[in-house]
């Protein structure tokens, strides 16, 4: 009986030393979790065409928020066309979520990946983002949504594109409404 007890203890110690693991539902090495954590730990800030509906957004570090006498954010871009640039701006998106988690509604303003890669794990093409308005959700069950890109408040015949759902993010904070004024 002592042989089996020692054998069990030996096997257990070997497993602990060699790193035997069982699969866990909390696998932190999942690339999608890592990418989502990367995006949610930064903000989106307008890099080009700041303040316009067709501004280009990139990921940035928030260096300083607005204060009582200064309502500008100080940001440092970490990717995109302005990588490494420090900028003072009001045009920031503080919090987003993937659009795959829920239902989109027509008229919502969302953030979409400019490159629109077909594969969701194509992380090289996620440096430029634009605001868009959800135009149609008819093909949402196929993971495709149709978006409209108005250029100003009078643009009622805006450009339209079909975008893969994994390239679309909800804008949570600050709340953004469609810039067009409907009669």
Buried (B, 14 or more C-beta within 10 A) or exposed (E): EEEEEEEEEEEEEEEEEEEEEEEEEEEEEEEEEEBEEEBEEBBBBBBBEBEBBBBBBBBBBBEEEEEEEEEBBBBBBBBBEBBEBEBEBEBBBBEBBBBBEEEBEEEBBBBBBBEBBEEBEBEEBBBBBBBBBBBBBEEBEEBBBBBBBBEEEEBEEBEEEEBBBBBBBBBEEEEBEBBBEEE
